[in-house]
Amino acid sequence: MKRILMSVRDGRGFDIVLVAFPLGFLFLMAGLPLIYNVVMSFQEVDMFSLGTFSRPFVGFKNYTDLFAQPETLPILYNTVIFVTGSIAGQFLIGFGLALFFWVNFPGASWMRGLFLVSWVMPGLVVGAIWNWILSGDFGVLNFILRESGIISGNIFWRSDPHYSLYAVIIANIWLGTSFNMILLSVGLAGIPADLYEAAELDGANVWQRFWTITLPMMRSTIGAIIALGLIFTLQQFDLFAAITSGGPNNSSNVTQYWAWDLSFRQYDFAKGATISVIMIVFVMFASVVYVRSTRHEVRG
């Protein structure tokens, strides 16, 4: 122990201290709750045993009971639709905006900054704004679609089972597009201009330069953005709480909101923990993809 203290005092062990404190903080604030959640998914938990760690062990009963419920598969399907639609929409629109601002026309900087407003706004505030936009009686979106001749009558986005999930997807795309745009803009800025000049001299048109230079050079950035998008989308809770509350009749319910509903409305903490563990598996997969996508950038 004395040798360790002496090494820290001499500066040789100071790097260990710098690493130990953040790791200890992460373990206390994230590691222990994660372990507790995993253990709880294999136990029988109720209101009276919530305050103790020693509870009856039930094995995989919570998992089998969860998948035996009739609403499980539809909610999982909603989650897949929500994640796929959100990531695709955010990426395509964000990539289009990044390419648009890449031209660097006068005023591009402050216009790009305006798009960041959606990203810095709290999710509940965004949900409140889109509640007004998606209102069936006086919503702005219905007005625009009706005046454009696309629809003849109002669509009740939040209360119609056919549209409720897509209402949250639209709001989430708006929320995350600016984040995609900024990261993709950084990736585009890292492509050497010499490659485009050489390709243009060789007679390559705009589409050929995009497919042979831009996309291959952006591969790691795109992989990182999709992985981060999966993580952020699976964490999205505020929009569901503010816009649809998972209804009507679970038509817009997804796993993250269902886990909260089971735990803090129905007080079925074991099944709520079980859903969280299932989501952790997908988040870990996305984390591995993100690390592999950025590995060579860190080394370079």
Buried (B, 14 or more C-beta within 10 A) or exposed (E): EEEEEEBBEEEEBEEEEEEEEEEEEEEEEEEEEBEEBBBBBBBBBEEEBEEEEEBEEBEEBBBEBBEEEEEBEEBBEBBEBBBEBBBBBBBEBBBBBBBBBBEEEEEEEEEBEEBEEBBEBEBEEBBBBBBEBBBBEEBEBBEEBBEEEEEEEBBBBBEBEEBBBBBBBBBBBBBBBBBBBBBBBEBBEEBEEEBBEEBEEEEBEEEEBBEEBBEEBBEBBBBBBBBBBBBBBBEBBBBBBBBBBBBBEBBBBBBBBBBBBBBEEEEBBBBBBBBBBBBBEBBEEBBEBBEEBBEEEEEE
